[in-house]
């Protein structure tokens, strides 16, 4: 997958977005979960549901939010009246990583 826009996904009841241009692959697993390869050195992400690709999202970045969010991310957005966490494909959040994957330290925070 490539192109503009944002791939929207649901995981653990939350809505997540990632730049569609960062998505290298997407496949559905047995049991209905999705596996997404994203980033320059593709990281593996897991989603419960893929909602589709939206052409654009207005992404807000705030030093205040970064102070309280425990992991790197690109920003926050709203889609269909729901908050969206826009993922940094180089530093995927723990919530989107496959279970059992070593998460290590979160680096790259501002």
C-alpha positions, -999 to 999 in steps of 0.1 A, spaced: 0 0 0 12 35 -7 -2 69 -14 -16 98 4 -40 98 33 -42 79 65 -50 43 73 -74 42 102 -76 12 125 -91 2 158 -72 -16 185 -84 -21 221 -113 2 216 -91 32 205 -88 47 170 -54 49 155 -41 64 123 -9 60 103 2 78 71 -8 55 43 26 62 26 43 45 55 23 12 51 44 -14 34 19 -43 38 -14 -53 53 -28 -88 58 -57 -103 77 -48 -131 101 -68 -161 112 -92 -149 139 -98 -116 122 -69 -95 134 -48 -75 110 -11 -73 107 4 -41 92 40 -36 82 49 1 85 79 24 84 113 25 67 124 -6 85 90 -21 87 77 -25 122 48 -50 127 16 -35 140 -16 -53 149 -52 -40 146 -86 -55 155 -103 -37 127 -93 -17 96 -117 12 90 -102 23 57 -81 51 43 -92 87 47 -78 113 23 -66 136 50 -66 143 87 -58 176 104 -31 165 129 -24 186 160 9 184 178 11 198 213 40 199 238 14 196 266 0 163 251 35 150 246 42 156 283 14 132 293 15 107 265 41 80 274 52 71 239 63 88 207 35 97 183 29 121 154 -1 139 169 -38 138 175 -68 142 152 -105 138 151 -124 116 126 -162 112 128 -162 128 162 -137 103 176 -102 111 187 -74 95 166 -38 90 178 -16 94 147 12 68 150 49 75 144 57 45 121 94 45 133 83 41 170 50 21 171 31 23 204 30 -7 227 -8 -10 221 -3 -18 184 26 -42 188 20 -80 187 16 -96 221 48 -109 235 71 -86 215 98 -70 235 90 -33 238 122 -20 253 127 17 260 107 43 242 132 65 224 128 96 204 105 116 226 106 153 225 
